[in-house]
Amino acid sequence: MLARAHRLTRGDDYRHVVRRGTRCAGAHTVTHVAVRSGEDVRFGFIVAKSVGNAVVRNTVRRRLKAACARLVDDVPPGRDIVIRALPGAAGADFSTLNVEVTRCVRRSRV
C-alpha cells in the first residue's frame, strides 16, 4: 500500500504532471513523469469510466498501486508520476501491469 506521503492528492499536481511531464505509453497504461523539488516520490492514478464499471476500475487502480508500491525505493527523489489506465487495462492481469509500469518508470530515469 502506498503511504500518504507517496500519493498525489491535488488536481493542480495532476494537471502539472500530465501537461509538463515526460510521457511513456504502453499497451495498457500511459505514464507521465515530472521532476520537482522535494524528497518524496508521489504517484497518482487516473482510471476513467471507459475502463469499466466501478468494480473493474477499483481493481485496476489497486493493481497499479501495488505495482508502484514496489517501485518507491527505486525511483529517484523529487519525481511525480501519474499513471493513466487505458481501456485495455481491465483485461490485464497484475504481472502485465507491473511489467509495463516498471518499464516506463525506469525508462523515465534516463
N, C-alpha and C positions, 0 to 999 in steps of 0.2 A: 504494500500500500504506500502511496506517496504521502509524505508528510506535508502539512500545510505550507511550510516554507518552500516547497518544491512545486507549488501549483500557481498558475496564473489565475487571477480572480476578476480582474477589472477588464471591462470591454475595451478601454483605451490601449491596454497592453496587448490584447489580441490583435487589434487593428494595426498597431505599430509593427508587430512581428510579421503579420501576413503581408502588409504593404511594403515594408522595407527589408525584410529578411531574405536570405537566400532560400531557394526552393529546390526540393528533390522529390520527383514524382516516382511513384511505384505503381504496381498493378492495383493495389487496394487502398493506398493512402497517398497523401501529399504532405510532405514535411517542410515546414518553414522554420528557419533558424536565424535569430538576430543576436548580435553581440551588444551587451550593455555593460555599464559599470556596476559592479556588485560582486558578491562572492557566491551567491546561490545559483543553482541551475533550476529554472522553472519550466514546467510543462503545462500545456493547455490542449484541450481536445475539442474538436468540432465534429459532431455526428448529427447530420441533418436528417429530416424525415424521409428523404429519398433512400436512406439506408434500409429502413424498415419500420415496423411498429416499435412501441416503447420498449418492449422486452428485448427485441433484437438490438436496438440502439444501445441500451444499457449493457448488454452482453459485449458488444463491440468495444464500448468505452472501457469496461472493466478489463478486457484483454489488452487494450492499448496501455492502460495504466500499469498493468502488471509488467508489460514489456519495458516500459520506461523506468519502473522502479529498479529494474536490474541494471539500468544504464546510468543511474545518478552518479555513481562514483567514477565512471569512465569519461564523463563529459567535462571539458574544461570549465572553470567557474565563469560566471557572468554571461551565460547563454540563456536565452528564452527560446523555447521550442513549442511550436503549435503543430499538432497533427490533425489533419482533416481526413476523415474516413470517407471513402468513395462507396457508391452503392454495392460494389463487389465485395466489400469487406464483410458483409453479412454472411456470406458463404465461406469465408476463410477461417481456418482454424487458428489456434493460438500460435503454433510454431511458425506458420506462414507470416502472420502479422509481426511476430517477434523478429524474424529474419529481416523483413522489409524495413521495420523501424530501426533496427540496429545498423543496417547498411546505410540508411540515409543519415542517421545521426553521426556515424563515424566518417562518412563522406564529407560532412559539413565541417569537420575539424580541420581539413586541409586548407 
